[in-house]
Amino acid sequence: MSNDIAKKFIKESNSHITNINHALKAIKSSTIADFIHVDNKGIVITTNNVALGSDLQKIEKYVKNSLSSDTDKVSLVKLSQSKSYLKIVGIFFISEKTNSRIALDEIEEILKNNHIFNNIILTSKPHVIKMSPKSDMTIIWIDI
């Protein structure tokens, strides 16, 4: 969506939020639209929880109807993709296997073998930080 169309839409964001929430309530959705803002790709409608497919369809239909003359310029309605991190404490800085600093391969192996991390995908290499200069423990930061 072009920036001009997004700015035109955002001018009446309060009424759009109200109307979107009425549309969601009509399909008995527990999702509530909180606010609308513009980013570099178009408009972003923030909700209180992850929207279901039916919620997205209802929101898309409302936006397209609101932009009736510019419907062809609404390209795609989708859920945002986010990146999170995880902090792990309680792992020794010195590896028991090699008697030297723990290697990234060992950390990845620990994660792979632990059921807690079954559906987690690493987006980058883990960051290993020693807790303090005299500590034998480490803090591991993982982007997931």
C-alpha positions in Angstrom: 0.0 0.0 0.0 1.3 3.4 -0.9 2.2 5.9 1.9 -0.4 8.3 0.7 -3.2 5.8 0.9 -2.0 4.7 4.4 -2.0 8.3 5.6 -5.5 8.8 4.2 -6.7 5.7 6.1 -5.0 6.6 9.4 -6.7 10.0 9.5 -9.9 8.3 10.6 -8.2 5.6 12.7 -10.5 5.9 15.7 -13.6 5.2 13.6 -11.8 2.4 11.7 -10.9 0.7 15.1 -14.5 0.9 16.2 -15.8 -0.5 12.9 -13.2 -3.3 12.8 -14.1 -4.3 16.4 -17.8 -4.4 15.5 -17.0 -6.6 12.5 -14.9 -8.9 14.7 -17.6 -9.0 17.4 -20.1 -10.0 14.7 -18.2 -13.2 14.0 -17.8 -13.8 17.8 -14.1 -13.3 17.7 -12.2 -12.7 20.9 -9.7 -10.5 19.0 -9.9 -6.8 19.5 -8.2 -4.2 17.4 -6.2 -1.8 19.7 -4.8 0.8 17.4 -3.6 1.6 13.9 -0.3 3.1 12.8 1.7 3.5 9.6 5.1 1.9 8.9 7.2 1.8 5.8 5.1 -1.1 4.3 1.6 0.4 4.9 -0.8 0.2 7.8 -0.4 -1.9 10.9 -3.4 -2.9 12.9 -2.4 -4.1 16.4 -4.7 -6.5 18.2 -4.9 -7.8 21.7 -3.9 -11.4 20.7 -2.8 -13.3 17.6 -5.5 -13.0 14.9 -7.1 -16.1 13.5 -7.6 -16.6 9.7 -11.2 -15.6 10.0 -10.2 -12.4 11.9 -7.7 -11.5 9.2 -10.3 -12.0 6.5 -12.7 -9.8 8.3 -10.1 -7.1 8.8 -9.0 -7.3 5.2 -12.6 -7.0 3.9 -13.1 -4.0 6.1 -9.9 -2.3 4.9 -10.7 -3.0 1.3 -14.2 -1.7 1.6 -12.9 1.5 3.3 -10.5 2.1 0.5 -13.1 1.2 -2.2 -11.4 3.3 -5.0 -8.0 2.0 -4.0 -8.8 -1.7 -3.4 -6.3 -2.9 -6.0 -3.5 -1.2 -4.0 -4.1 -3.3 -0.9 -1.5 -6.0 -1.6 -1.5 -8.4 1.3 -2.9 -8.9 4.8 -0.7 -11.0 7.0 0.4 -11.6 10.6 3.6 -9.8 11.6 6.8 -11.8 12.0 8.6 -11.1 15.2 12.0 -12.0 16.7 12.4 -12.8 20.4 15.4 -13.7 22.6 15.9 -16.2 25.3 18.3 -15.8 28.2 19.8 -19.0 29.7 21.7 -19.0 33.0 23.3 -21.9 34.9 25.6 -23.3 32.3 29.3 -23.6 33.1 31.7 -21.3 31.2 34.3 -24.1 31.1 33.3 -27.2 29.2 33.6 -30.5 31.0 34.5 -32.2 27.8 37.3 -30.0 26.6 38.3 -28.2 29.8 38.3 -24.9 27.9 35.7 -22.2 27.2 32.3 -23.8 26.1 32.0 -23.9 22.3 28.9 -22.7 20.4 28.6 -26.3 19.0 28.2 -27.6 22.6 25.5 -25.0 23.4 23.6 -25.9 20.2 23.9 -29.6 21.1 22.5 -28.9 24.6 19.6 -27.0 23.1 18.9 -29.7 20.5 18.8 -32.5 23.1 16.5 -30.7 25.5 12.7 -31.1 25.0 12.0 -27.5 26.1 13.6 -26.3 22.8 11.8 -28.7 20.4 10.0 -26.1 18.3 12.5 -23.2 18.6 14.5 -22.1 15.6 17.7 -20.2 16.2 17.9 -17.1 14.1 21.6 -16.5 14.8 24.5 -18.0 16.8 24.1 -18.0 20.6 25.9 -15.2 22.5 28.0 -16.4 25.4 28.9 -14.0 28.2 30.7 -14.9 31.4 28.6 -13.8 34.4 31.5 -12.0 36.1 35.3 -12.2 35.7 35.7 -14.6 38.7 32.6 -16.7 38.0 32.6 -20.1 36.4 29.1 -19.6 35.1 27.8 -18.1 31.8 24.8 -16.3 30.4 23.7 -17.4 27.0 21.5 -15.1 24.8 19.7 -16.7 22.0 17.7 -15.0 19.3 14.7 -17.2 18.4 
